[in-house]
Each structure stands twice: as structure tokens, then as C-alpha cells.
Amino acid sequence: MPGVVSDGPDLLVGGVPVRRLADRVGSTPFFAYDRSRLTERVALLRATLPTDLELSYAIKANPMPAVVQHLSGIVDSLDVASGAEMRLALDTPIDPEAVSFAGPGKSEAELSQAIAAGVVIEIESRLEAERITKEAEQVGIRPVVAVRVNPDFEVKGSGMRMGGGPQQFGVDAEDVPDLIRELEARDLDLRGFHVFAGSQNLHAEILIEAQRKTVDLVMRMAEVMSTVPSYLNLGGGFGIPYYGKDQPLDLAAIGGNLHELVRERLRPAFPDARVLLELGRFIVGEAGVYVTRVVDRKVSRGTTFLVVDGGMHHQLAASGNFGQVIRRNYPIAVATRMDQQPSETVQVVGCLCTPLDLLGDKVDLPPSDVGDLVVLFQAGAYGLTASPTQFLSHAAPLEVLV
Ligand SMILES: *Cc1c(COP(=O)(O)O)cnc(C)c1O
């Protein structure tokens, strides 16, 4: 695992030995996010991407308030997908106009709050556009909007596809010209477009192709507008490696392509527009660990089980039940025996009374026992808030930023 550092037997999390951190937190299981890894990740993106490309953090990947506050100081903008996420974003020093609000089914209350706040509302449907107009009349503020376009192309190789074909997201590209004409007839501040085609993609060549097509698409859509768009949100979808054979994304290749697209296509046409990439998982995913403690060790008909005090109710994705087709192990370690070689093959299971609660299937680990800490890596994105925390009614785990 790149970036894994230990001191003797103890894994270091944010520079702190894991046992000391567990004592500091006071209870297991818990999530710990490494502040310096967040900072390094943003620095890597800044060094690789064009400097006039804005970096937006998609809060839904990890909405822990301390994480959002920390990132708000080093990214340019925040992307939210609910009224509650919008409040988190508005608590940071980021300018409300640098907050974008995407997502289907926004409620009237969320829309009127967004209008009052002055955030960029990304229109997901024709009906939503009407609702915005109606709410804006009541609030008495001219809403700032962009159109989320459901592209007329698909992006292969994404863990979750969110554009192309029929979608609940965005307005189909072929319907956008009519919608723009309608929007321009109303009292709205139409800024531009948003395209987000999918999440968790590790194939640079596919993302490069998608970015080229996204630029083609926004250039076509821009021609329909009677003004020059000032907001072009190109999406993201950058993935991180979870499984043994996953290769990290070739960020340099993607950066090179974006330099070219910005320089040769976007800047000549839109010299002053804000051009954004919005990323969640790529920024926070690798900065987080989920720390559990072994509470039982048993052998059943020749198979050894380590039972830990956490499980799929906190870290659903690691159990393979978060949209994965095939269950594979997330990277896992006995964080209190980092100096020992694997010596046995075990099943690591959570404390829920269901066979779905499997965190490590036939994993090779050092000999471990009750009291040892078992850590799941790559837990910084879509962990706690993407898990069924109420299932089995255990207490919620703590989260710390280290
Ligand atoms: C979920 C989401 C993101 C973040 O996706 P990641 O794969 O975590 O980078 C960005 N934009 C929109 C509109 C989203 O819905």
C-alpha cells in the first residue's frame, strides 16, 4: 500500500501510532482522516492541472465538517448535493457563488434556500427549472443557475455511470437548446453548464476521451446561449485503487490533456469563464482509515474468523455491498502488528448478525488476537455516510481529522 507508514508494530495515522490514536479517540471503531494527505492530494492536483482550472470538492464523498473546513481553505469551490451539504459549505469561508448545488429531486425548501444563499443551482430537469422560477419570485432574488447536461455519449469503465443514455441526472443534451431559450426568457442568471458522467474511473485514456467530448458538448451548448457562458463545470470521476490489480490513475496524462483543452479550445472561446473540475473520492478517499478492534477469534471447521467491533454498517463498500458486482477485499492490515509477516489466512468479519458483514475474505495476516486493531484502508470517501448506520442499531462511530 503506497503511503502506509508504520513505527515498529504500529501503523501511523497522520503521524500518530494507531494505539495512541485509539486511546485518544476513546472508543473503537472509528474513522481517521489524515489532514496532511488531503493537503498533499490537492497540491498534486494543483501541480498537474492547468492553474486557471478551478478545483471543486464534492462534499458527498466525505461531509465530516472538519474535513470540509480544511478542504475549503485549499480548493476553490465546493459541490453540494443536498440542503444539509449546502449548509456545511456555507459554514466555510468559501464564497456562496463558489458553491454549486447538483442532484435530482431538490425540494422547494432546498431551492429557496439555495436562491437566498446565492449558490449556483445546477438544473436537473425542466420541472426543476420551473420550480426555481417560482421560488425565486417568492424569495425576491434572481437565481444563479447552470444547466446540468446529460451527455449524448457514455463513459465506459466508471464504477458508477451517471451520464449518457437515459438518466435521472441532468437534461438530455438534445433538449438543452429549447430549455436555454426558455430560461433566457425568464429572470434567471444563467451562467453555463455542468457535465458529470460518472464516478470511480481508473482509465486515463477513457477520462481523456470523456473530457474531449465534454468540451465539444459545452462548446455546442454555448452556441445556443445569447451570452458567453461564465461557468463550465467539466465534472471529474477520477478513481482511486481499491483492489490488488487496480493501477493508480495516470494523473499526468489527464493533466496534459486538460492543459491542451483549456489552452486550445476553452480559453480562446471563453477567456473569462470559470472552468471547474469537481472531485470527491480522488481528494479524500486515500486519506481515510477505518479502525476496528478484534473482539473475538474463533475457528469453525478449520476456518479462522476474526470478529471485529465494526462492520458494514459503517464501511459498507468494504463489504462489497455498495454497488460492486464482484466482492473483492479492500486493503486491510493488523495495524498493531505491522512489523510481522502474514502467517495465517483468516476471515475478517464485522459484528453484525448477517453473512453480508464480511470485511476480509481469505486474507493473509500476521497472527492476531482479541485487542488487536484491524484497519481498512481507502476509507476516506463514501464510508460512514454511505453506510446503513442504523442496521443492527449499534452506536455510530466517531470520526477524527488527524
Ligand atoms: C458524486 C458526485 C461527484 C463526486 O464524485 P467522485 O467520484 O467522488 O469524485 C461530483 N459531482 C457530482 C455531480 C456528483 O454527483
PDBQT file of the ligand as one rigid body, heavy atoms in Angstrom, charges set to zero:
ROOT
HETATM    1  C1  LIG A 501     -20.862  12.329  -6.567  1.00  0.00    +0.000 C 
HETATM    2  C2  LIG A 501     -20.581  13.476  -7.432  1.00  0.00    +0.000 A 
HETATM    3  C3  LIG A 501     -19.271  13.938  -7.570  1.00  0.00    +0.000 A 
HETATM    4  C4  LIG A 501     -18.091  13.297  -6.894  1.00  0.00    +0.000 C 
HETATM    5  O1  LIG A 501     -17.738  12.091  -7.483  1.00  0.00    +0.000 OA
HETATM    6  P1  LIG A 501     -16.381  11.381  -7.074  1.00  0.00    +0.000 P 
HETATM    7  O2  LIG A 501     -16.382  10.114  -7.837  1.00  0.00    +0.000 OA
HETATM    8  O3  LIG A 501     -16.411  11.180  -5.602  1.00  0.00    +0.000 OA
HETATM    9  O4  LIG A 501     -15.265  12.270  -7.472  1.00  0.00    +0.000 OA
HETATM   10  C5  LIG A 501     -19.062  15.045  -8.363  1.00  0.00    +0.000 A 
HETATM   11  N1  LIG A 501     -20.089  15.657  -8.971  1.00  0.00    +0.000 NA
HETATM   12  C6  LIG A 501     -21.354  15.236  -8.869  1.00  0.00    +0.000 A 
HETATM   13  C7  LIG A 501     -22.430  15.954  -9.561  1.00  0.00    +0.000 C 
HETATM   14  C8  LIG A 501     -21.650  14.127  -8.107  1.00  0.00    +0.000 A 
HETATM   15  O5  LIG A 501     -22.895  13.703  -8.008  1.00  0.00    +0.000 OA
ENDROOT
TORSDOF 0
